[in-house]
């Protein structure tokens, strides 16, 4: 199945912006996404999940005009 691919579409041979291969760009993006997820997790510590009634109370309270 990989024999049907165009040899020009090989990610190790195609160059993107900055002279990096598409595979290198993909790896850098994956690393960046992982760093962003870790930073987000560190910035927002895991709060205990709200119960259904707590979400409902916040929904109703928020619609009462006290914003």
PAZAPA-4460 file (N, C-alpha, C; in steps of 0.05 Angstrom, whole numbers, plus 32768, in hexadecimal, padded with zeros to 4 digits):
% residues 67
    n_x    n_y    n_z   ca_x   ca_y   ca_z    c_x    c_y    c_z   seq   type   mol
   8011   7FE8   8000   8000   8000   8000   8011   8019   8000     1      X     A
   8028   8018   800D   803A   8030   800D   8048   8032   7FF3     2      X     A
   8048   801D   7FE3   8055   801F   7FC8   8046   8031   7FB5     3      X     A
   802C   8035   7FBB   801B   8046   7FAA   8020   8064   7FAF     4      X     A
   802E   806B   7FC4   8032   8087   7FCA   8046   8093   7FB7     5      X     A
   8042   80AD   7FB2   8054   80BC   7FA1   806F   80BE   7FB0     6      X     A
   8086   80B8   7FA4   809F   80BB   7FB2   80A5   80D7   7FBB     7      X     A
   8098   80EB   7FAF   809D   8107   7FB7   808E   810E   7FD0     8      X     A
   807C   80FC   7FD9   806C   8103   7FF1   8078   80F6   800A     9      X     A
   8090   80EC   8009   809E   80E1   8020   80A4   80F7   8035    10      X     A
   8099   80F4   804E   809D   8109   8061   80BA   810D   8069    11      X     A
   80CB   80F9   8064   80E8   80FD   806B   80F7   810C   8055    12      X     A
   80EB   810F   803E   80F8   811D   8028   80ED   8139   8023    13      X     A
   80D3   813C   8028   80C7   8156   8023   80D0   816A   8038    14      X     A
   80D6   8182   802F   80E0   8197   8041   80CA   81AB   8045    15      X     A
   80C6   81B4   805D   80B3   81C8   8064   80C0   81E3   8069    16      X     A
   80B2   81F5   8075   80BE   820F   807C   80D6   820B   808F    17      X     A
   80EA   821A   808B   8102   8218   809C   8114   8202   8095    18      X     A
   810E   81F3   807F   8120   81DE   8077   811C   81C4   8086    19      X     A
   8109   81C2   8098   8104   81A9   80A6   80F3   8196   8096    20      X     A
   80F8   817C   809A   80E7   8169   808C   80CC   8169   8099    21      X     A
   80B8   815E   808A   809D   815D   8096   809C   814C   80AE    22      X     A
   80AC   8137   80AF   80AD   8126   80C7   80B8   8135   80DF    23      X     A
   80CD   8145   80DB   80D8   8156   80F1   80C3   816A   80FB    24      X     A
   80B5   8176   80E8   80A0   8189   80F0   808B   817B   8100    25      X     A
   8083   8164   80F8   806F   8155   8106   8078   814E   8123    26      X     A
   8091   8146   8126   809C   813F   8140   809D   8158   8152    27      X     A
   80A4   816F   8146   80A5   8188   8156   8089   8190   815F    28      X     A
   8076   818D   814E   805A   8193   8155   8051   8181   816B    29      X     A
   8057   8168   816A   804F   8155   817F   805B   815C   819A    30      X     A
   8075   8164   8199   8082   816D   81B2   8075   8186   81BD    31      X     A
   806F   8199   81AB   8062   81B1   81B4   8047   81AC   81C0    32      X     A
   8037   819B   81B4   801D   8194   81BF   8020   8188   81DB    33      X     A
   8033   8176   81DE   8037   8169   81F8   803F   817E   820D    34      X     A
   8051   8191   8206   8059   81A6   8218   8041   81B7   8220    35      X     A
   8030   81BE   820C   8019   81CE   8212   8006   81BF   8225    36      X     A
   8002   81A5   8221   7FF1   8196   8233   7FFC   8195   824F    37      X     A
   8016   8192   8252   8022   8191   826C   8020   81AC   827A    38      X     A
   8024   81C2   826B   8022   81DC   8276   8005   81E2   827F    39      X     A
   7FF2   81DA   826F   7FD6   81DD   8276   7FCF   81CE   828F    40      X     A
   7FD9   81B5   8292   7FD3   81A5   82A9   7FE0   81B1   82C2    41      X     A
   7FF8   81BC   82BF   8006   81C8   82D6   7FF8   81E2   82DE    42      X     A
   7FEE   81F1   82CA   7FE1   820B   82D0   7FC6   8207   82DD    43      X     A
   7FB7   81F3   82D4   7F9D   81EE   82DF   7F9E   81D4   82EF    44      X     A
   7FA3   81D5   8309   7FA4   81BC   8318   7F89   81AE   8317    45      X     A
   7F8A   8194   8317   7F72   8184   8314   7F5F   8189   832C    46      X     A
   7F48   8195   8326   7F34   819A   833A   7F22   8181   833C    47      X     A
   7F17   817D   8353   7F05   8166   8354   7EEE   816A   8342    48      X     A
   7EE5   8155   8334   7ECF   8159   8321   7EB5   8162   8330    49      X     A
   7EA7   8174   8323   7E8F   817E   832F   7E79   8169   832C    50      X     A
   7E68   8168   8340   7E51   8156   833E   7E3C   8163   832D    51      X     A
   7E2A   8153   8324   7E15   815C   8312   7E05   8173   831F    52      X     A
   7DFE   8170   8338   7DEE   8185   8345   7DFD   819F   8348    53      X     A
   7E18   819D   834C   7E28   81B5   834E   7E28   81C4   8333    54      X     A
   7E2A   81B6   831D   7E29   81C3   8303   7E0E   81D0   82FF    55      X     A
   7DF9   81C2   8307   7DDE   81CC   8304   7DDA   81E6   8314    56      X     A
   7DE4   81E6   832D   7DE1   81FD   833F   7DF0   8215   8332    57      X     A
   7E08   8210   8328   7E17   8226   831C   7E09   8230   8303    58      X     A
   7DFD   821E   82F4   7DEE   8226   82DC   7DD7   8238   82E3    59      X     A
   7DC7   822F   82F7   7DAF   823E   82FF   7DB8   8259   830C    60      X     A
   7DCB   8257   831D   7DD4   826F   832B   7DDF   8284   8318    61      X     A
   7DED   827B   8304   7DF9   828D   82F0   7DE4   829B   82DF    62      X     A
   7DCC   828E   82DC   7DB7   8299   82CC   7DA5   82AB   82DC    63      X     A
   7DAA   82AE   82F6   7D98   82BE   8307   7D9C   82DC   8305    64      X     A
   7DAF   82E4   82F5   7DB4   8301   82F1   7DCC   830B   8302    65      X     A
   7DD7   82FA   8313   7DEE   8303   8323   7E08   82FB   8315    66      X     A
   7E0F   830C   8302   7E27   8305   82F2   7E3C   831A   82F7    67      X     A
***
